Amino acid sequence: MLVLDASGSMGGTREAMARAAAKLVVDTLMSVDYVTVVRFSSSASPYSSTLVQATPANKRALKDWIEFNIDAAGSTNFRDAFRETWQVIDATTTSSGCNRVVLFMSDGVPNTWPNTWSDSDYNSLAAKSASYDPPVHVLTYALGSGADSSILKNIACQNSGVFYKTDDNGDLASTMAGYFKILTPMLKPCQTRWVEYEDYYTGVTLLGACLASYQKLGATTSCNDGLNGLGDDGDGRVASLIGVGCVDMNLIEIGRAHV
């Protein structure tokens, strides 16, 4: 879920940064993923009533919607933004069944009376995010000097997320598109992931076998107890992702055909 501030203070450069960031996040998704965007200011409205599969066609339509609907007007209503987010998730009956992640970006402070933010909002948000199986990770992004970092940081810390702060000259797009770094340590190491993707030039669907690589501990490899203990109960460390290597299975089949 992408939840984007479109209040009046987002005018100019900031709304352009938000659009670019949202589109880049969408570009990271594959057809196994499900996604939508919630735009909020004085009230909130989603791209769709449920999460939609991140097919190439749906991704193009979603990016078009982002381009024309992420603007700047009104106040900042966090409460309505999360209410709409939960409604979309609750209405979704088909998903990948893997990780649930909310990327919540704002440049301000919740200021729509009586929908300012209070302790009861923290409590209800934490209870709701924890009620799902698996629970929802809420990653928050404070854009610019006017953003209230304390509220956004508390939201992230109380909902298994991470808080990021980006100034007006920062790279919001790369920061938000790096959300996968939080998810990768939750995946079992040395397990091949099969990935379908669309060839950029031909539009043909291809298949790749991919394997993530993590920074090893000591002399062991990341497959041979190199991650032992990281992320276990009581251990706040996470594995550091180095990169992902993939082999294009179509090329292998072509090679075998010529042998």
Contacts in CASP RR format, 6 or more apart in sequence:
PFRMAT RR
TARGET T0000
AUTHOR 0000-0000-0000
METHOD contacts of the structure
MODEL  1
MLVLDASGSMGGTREAMARAAAKLVVDTLMSVDYVTVVRFSSSASPYSST
LVQATPANKRALKDWIEFNIDAAGSTNFRDAFRETWQVIDATTTSSGCNR
VVLFMSDGVPNTWPNTWSDSDYNSLAAKSASYDPPVHVLTYALGSGADSS
ILKNIACQNSGVFYKTDDNGDLASTMAGYFKILTPMLKPCQTRWVEYEDY
YTGVTLLGACLASYQKLGATTSCNDGLNGLGDDGDGRVASLIGVGCVDMN
LIEIGRAHV
1 35 0 8 1.000
1 36 0 8 1.000
1 37 0 8 1.000
1 38 0 8 1.000
1 51 0 8 1.000
1 85 0 8 1.000
1 88 0 8 1.000
1 89 0 8 1.000
1 101 0 8 1.000
1 102 0 8 1.000
1 103 0 8 1.000
2 22 0 8 1.000
2 25 0 8 1.000
2 26 0 8 1.000
2 35 0 8 1.000
2 36 0 8 1.000
2 37 0 8 1.000
2 38 0 8 1.000
2 103 0 8 1.000
2 105 0 8 1.000
3 37 0 8 1.000
3 38 0 8 1.000
3 40 0 8 1.000
3 44 0 8 1.000
3 81 0 8 1.000
3 82 0 8 1.000
3 85 0 8 1.000
3 102 0 8 1.000
3 103 0 8 1.000
3 104 0 8 1.000
3 105 0 8 1.000
4 18 0 8 1.000
4 22 0 8 1.000
4 37 0 8 1.000
4 38 0 8 1.000
4 39 0 8 1.000
4 40 0 8 1.000
4 70 0 8 1.000
4 105 0 8 1.000
5 18 0 8 1.000
5 40 0 8 1.000
5 41 0 8 1.000
5 76 0 8 1.000
5 105 0 8 1.000
5 106 0 8 1.000
5 107 0 8 1.000
5 108 0 8 1.000
5 143 0 8 1.000
6 15 0 8 1.000
6 18 0 8 1.000
6 39 0 8 1.000
6 40 0 8 1.000
6 41 0 8 1.000
6 69 0 8 1.000
6 70 0 8 1.000
6 71 0 8 1.000
6 72 0 8 1.000
6 73 0 8 1.000
7 40 0 8 1.000
7 41 0 8 1.000
7 42 0 8 1.000
7 72 0 8 1.000
7 73 0 8 1.000
7 74 0 8 1.000
7 75 0 8 1.000
7 76 0 8 1.000
7 106 0 8 1.000
7 107 0 8 1.000
7 108 0 8 1.000
8 41 0 8 1.000
8 72 0 8 1.000
8 73 0 8 1.000
8 74 0 8 1.000
8 75 0 8 1.000
9 72 0 8 1.000
9 76 0 8 1.000
9 107 0 8 1.000
9 108 0 8 1.000
9 146 0 8 1.000
10 18 0 8 1.000
10 71 0 8 1.000
10 72 0 8 1.000
10 107 0 8 1.000
11 71 0 8 1.000
11 72 0 8 1.000
12 72 0 8 1.000
13 168 0 8 1.000
14 72 0 8 1.000
14 107 0 8 1.000
14 143 0 8 1.000
14 144 0 8 1.000
14 168 0 8 1.000
15 70 0 8 1.000
15 71 0 8 1.000
15 72 0 8 1.000
17 143 0 8 1.000
17 168 0 8 1.000
17 172 0 8 1.000
17 173 0 8 1.000
18 70 0 8 1.000
18 105 0 8 1.000
18 143 0 8 1.000
18 172 0 8 1.000
19 66 0 8 1.000
19 67 0 8 1.000
19 70 0 8 1.000
20 172 0 8 1.000
20 173 0 8 1.000
21 105 0 8 1.000
21 172 0 8 1.000
21 173 0 8 1.000
21 175 0 8 1.000
21 176 0 8 1.000
21 177 0 8 1.000
22 37 0 8 1.000
22 63 0 8 1.000
22 66 0 8 1.000
22 70 0 8 1.000
22 176 0 8 1.000
23 63 0 8 1.000
23 66 0 8 1.000
23 67 0 8 1.000
23 173 0 8 1.000
24 173 0 8 1.000
24 174 0 8 1.000
24 176 0 8 1.000
24 177 0 8 1.000
25 103 0 8 1.000
25 176 0 8 1.000
25 177 0 8 1.000
25 179 0 8 1.000
26 35 0 8 1.000
26 54 0 8 1.000
26 59 0 8 1.000
26 62 0 8 1.000
26 63 0 8 1.000
26 66 0 8 1.000
27 59 0 8 1.000
27 177 0 8 1.000
28 177 0 8 1.000
28 178 0 8 1.000
28 179 0 8 1.000
28 180 0 8 1.000
29 35 0 8 1.000
29 54 0 8 1.000
29 59 0 8 1.000
30 54 0 8 1.000
30 195 0 8 1.000
30 196 0 8 1.000
30 197 0 8 1.000
31 53 0 8 1.000
31 54 0 8 1.000
31 55 0 8 1.000
31 56 0 8 1.000
31 196 0 8 1.000
32 54 0 8 1.000
32 96 0 8 1.000
32 196 0 8 1.000
33 53 0 8 1.000
33 54 0 8 1.000
33 96 0 8 1.000
34 51 0 8 1.000
34 52 0 8 1.000
34 53 0 8 1.000
34 54 0 8 1.000
34 92 0 8 1.000
34 94 0 8 1.000
34 95 0 8 1.000
34 96 0 8 1.000
35 51 0 8 1.000
35 52 0 8 1.000
35 54 0 8 1.000
35 62 0 8 1.000
36 46 0 8 1.000
36 47 0 8 1.000
36 48 0 8 1.000
36 50 0 8 1.000
36 51 0 8 1.000
36 52 0 8 1.000
36 62 0 8 1.000
36 88 0 8 1.000
37 46 0 8 1.000
37 47 0 8 1.000
37 62 0 8 1.000
37 65 0 8 1.000
37 66 0 8 1.000
37 70 0 8 1.000
38 44 0 8 1.000
38 45 0 8 1.000
38 46 0 8 1.000
38 47 0 8 1.000
38 81 0 8 1.000
38 84 0 8 1.000
38 85 0 8 1.000
38 88 0 8 1.000
39 45 0 8 1.000
39 46 0 8 1.000
39 47 0 8 1.000
39 69 0 8 1.000
39 70 0 8 1.000
40 76 0 8 1.000
40 77 0 8 1.000
40 78 0 8 1.000
40 80 0 8 1.000
40 81 0 8 1.000
40 84 0 8 1.000
41 72 0 8 1.000
41 73 0 8 1.000
41 74 0 8 1.000
41 75 0 8 1.000
41 76 0 8 1.000
41 77 0 8 1.000
42 74 0 8 1.000
42 75 0 8 1.000
42 77 0 8 1.000
42 112 0 8 1.000
43 77 0 8 1.000
43 80 0 8 1.000
44 77 0 8 1.000
44 80 0 8 1.000
44 81 0 8 1.000
44 83 0 8 1.000
44 84 0 8 1.000
44 85 0 8 1.000
45 84 0 8 1.000
46 84 0 8 1.000
46 88 0 8 1.000
47 62 0 8 1.000
47 65 0 8 1.000
47 66 0 8 1.000
47 69 0 8 1.000
48 88 0 8 1.000
49 87 0 8 1.000
49 88 0 8 1.000
49 91 0 8 1.000
50 88 0 8 1.000
50 91 0 8 1.000
50 92 0 8 1.000
50 93 0 8 1.000
51 88 0 8 1.000
51 89 0 8 1.000
51 92 0 8 1.000
51 95 0 8 1.000
52 58 0 8 1.000
52 62 0 8 1.000
53 94 0 8 1.000
56 198 0 8 1.000
75 111 0 8 1.000
75 112 0 8 1.000
76 106 0 8 1.000
76 108 0 8 1.000
76 109 0 8 1.000
76 110 0 8 1.000
76 111 0 8 1.000
76 112 0 8 1.000
77 110 0 8 1.000
77 112 0 8 1.000
77 115 0 8 1.000
78 106 0 8 1.000
78 110 0 8 1.000
78 115 0 8 1.000
78 117 0 8 1.000
78 121 0 8 1.000
78 151 0 8 1.000
79 110 0 8 1.000
79 112 0 8 1.000
79 115 0 8 1.000
79 117 0 8 1.000
79 121 0 8 1.000
80 112 0 8 1.000
80 115 0 8 1.000
81 104 0 8 1.000
82 125 0 8 1.000
82 128 0 8 1.000
85 102 0 8 1.000
86 128 0 8 1.000
89 100 0 8 1.000
89 132 0 8 1.000
89 136 0 8 1.000
97 134 0 8 1.000
98 134 0 8 1.000
99 134 0 8 1.000
99 137 0 8 1.000
99 183 0 8 1.000
99 186 0 8 1.000
100 132 0 8 1.000
100 134 0 8 1.000
100 135 0 8 1.000
100 136 0 8 1.000
100 137 0 8 1.000
101 136 0 8 1.000
101 137 0 8 1.000
101 138 0 8 1.000
101 139 0 8 1.000
101 179 0 8 1.000
101 182 0 8 1.000
101 183 0 8 1.000
102 129 0 8 1.000
102 136 0 8 1.000
102 137 0 8 1.000
102 138 0 8 1.000
102 139 0 8 1.000
103 139 0 8 1.000
103 141 0 8 1.000
103 176 0 8 1.000
103 179 0 8 1.000
104 138 0 8 1.000
104 139 0 8 1.000
104 140 0 8 1.000
104 141 0 8 1.000
104 152 0 8 1.000
104 155 0 8 1.000
105 140 0 8 1.000
105 141 0 8 1.000
105 143 0 8 1.000
105 172 0 8 1.000
105 176 0 8 1.000
106 140 0 8 1.000
106 141 0 8 1.000
106 142 0 8 1.000
106 143 0 8 1.000
106 147 0 8 1.000
106 152 0 8 1.000
107 142 0 8 1.000
107 143 0 8 1.000
107 144 0 8 1.000
107 146 0 8 1.000
107 147 0 8 1.000
108 142 0 8 1.000
108 146 0 8 1.000
108 147 0 8 1.000
108 148 0 8 1.000
109 146 0 8 1.000
109 147 0 8 1.000
109 148 0 8 1.000
109 151 0 8 1.000
110 116 0 8 1.000
110 117 0 8 1.000
110 148 0 8 1.000
110 151 0 8 1.000
117 151 0 8 1.000
122 154 0 8 1.000
122 155 0 8 1.000
122 158 0 8 1.000
125 138 0 8 1.000
125 155 0 8 1.000
125 158 0 8 1.000
125 159 0 8 1.000
126 158 0 8 1.000
126 159 0 8 1.000
128 136 0 8 1.000
129 135 0 8 1.000
129 136 0 8 1.000
129 137 0 8 1.000
129 138 0 8 1.000
129 159 0 8 1.000
129 160 0 8 1.000
130 136 0 8 1.000
130 159 0 8 1.000
135 159 0 8 1.000
135 160 0 8 1.000
136 159 0 8 1.000
136 160 0 8 1.000
137 159 0 8 1.000
137 160 0 8 1.000
137 161 0 8 1.000
137 182 0 8 1.000
137 183 0 8 1.000
138 155 0 8 1.000
138 156 0 8 1.000
138 159 0 8 1.000
138 160 0 8 1.000
138 161 0 8 1.000
139 156 0 8 1.000
139 161 0 8 1.000
139 162 0 8 1.000
139 163 0 8 1.000
139 164 0 8 1.000
139 179 0 8 1.000
139 182 0 8 1.000
140 152 0 8 1.000
140 153 0 8 1.000
140 155 0 8 1.000
140 156 0 8 1.000
140 161 0 8 1.000
140 162 0 8 1.000
140 163 0 8 1.000
140 164 0 8 1.000
141 152 0 8 1.000
141 163 0 8 1.000
141 164 0 8 1.000
141 165 0 8 1.000
141 166 0 8 1.000
141 172 0 8 1.000
141 175 0 8 1.000
141 176 0 8 1.000
142 148 0 8 1.000
142 149 0 8 1.000
142 152 0 8 1.000
142 153 0 8 1.000
142 163 0 8 1.000
142 164 0 8 1.000
142 165 0 8 1.000
142 166 0 8 1.000
143 166 0 8 1.000
143 168 0 8 1.000
143 172 0 8 1.000
144 165 0 8 1.000
144 166 0 8 1.000
144 167 0 8 1.000
144 168 0 8 1.000
145 167 0 8 1.000
145 168 0 8 1.000
147 165 0 8 1.000
149 163 0 8 1.000
149 165 0 8 1.000
152 163 0 8 1.000
153 163 0 8 1.000
155 163 0 8 1.000
156 162 0 8 1.000
156 163 0 8 1.000
157 163 0 8 1.000
161 182 0 8 1.000
162 182 0 8 1.000
164 175 0 8 1.000
164 176 0 8 1.000
166 172 0 8 1.000
166 175 0 8 1.000
181 241 0 8 1.000
182 238 0 8 1.000
184 212 0 8 1.000
184 214 0 8 1.000
184 239 0 8 1.000
184 241 0 8 1.000
185 214 0 8 1.000
185 227 0 8 1.000
185 230 0 8 1.000
185 231 0 8 1.000
185 238 0 8 1.000
185 239 0 8 1.000
185 241 0 8 1.000
187 193 0 8 1.000
187 212 0 8 1.000
189 212 0 8 1.000
189 214 0 8 1.000
189 222 0 8 1.000
189 223 0 8 1.000
189 226 0 8 1.000
189 227 0 8 1.000
189 239 0 8 1.000
190 211 0 8 1.000
190 222 0 8 1.000
190 223 0 8 1.000
191 211 0 8 1.000
192 209 0 8 1.000
192 210 0 8 1.000
192 211 0 8 1.000
193 209 0 8 1.000
193 210 0 8 1.000
193 211 0 8 1.000
193 212 0 8 1.000
194 207 0 8 1.000
194 208 0 8 1.000
194 209 0 8 1.000
194 210 0 8 1.000
195 207 0 8 1.000
195 208 0 8 1.000
195 209 0 8 1.000
195 210 0 8 1.000
195 246 0 8 1.000
196 205 0 8 1.000
196 206 0 8 1.000
196 207 0 8 1.000
196 208 0 8 1.000
197 205 0 8 1.000
197 206 0 8 1.000
197 208 0 8 1.000
198 204 0 8 1.000
198 205 0 8 1.000
198 206 0 8 1.000
199 205 0 8 1.000
199 206 0 8 1.000
206 248 0 8 1.000
206 249 0 8 1.000
206 250 0 8 1.000
207 248 0 8 1.000
207 249 0 8 1.000
207 250 0 8 1.000
208 246 0 8 1.000
208 247 0 8 1.000
208 248 0 8 1.000
208 249 0 8 1.000
208 250 0 8 1.000
209 246 0 8 1.000
209 247 0 8 1.000
209 249 0 8 1.000
210 244 0 8 1.000
210 245 0 8 1.000
210 246 0 8 1.000
210 247 0 8 1.000
211 244 0 8 1.000
211 245 0 8 1.000
211 246 0 8 1.000
212 241 0 8 1.000
212 243 0 8 1.000
212 244 0 8 1.000
212 245 0 8 1.000
213 222 0 8 1.000
213 241 0 8 1.000
213 242 0 8 1.000
213 243 0 8 1.000
213 244 0 8 1.000
213 245 0 8 1.000
214 222 0 8 1.000
214 226 0 8 1.000
214 227 0 8 1.000
214 239 0 8 1.000
214 240 0 8 1.000
214 241 0 8 1.000
214 242 0 8 1.000
215 222 0 8 1.000
215 239 0 8 1.000
215 240 0 8 1.000
215 241 0 8 1.000
215 242 0 8 1.000
216 222 0 8 1.000
216 226 0 8 1.000
217 226 0 8 1.000
217 227 0 8 1.000
217 228 0 8 1.000
217 230 0 8 1.000
218 226 0 8 1.000
220 226 0 8 1.000
220 228 0 8 1.000
222 239 0 8 1.000
227 239 0 8 1.000
229 235 0 8 1.000
230 237 0 8 1.000
230 238 0 8 1.000
230 239 0 8 1.000
231 237 0 8 1.000
231 238 0 8 1.000
231 239 0 8 1.000
END
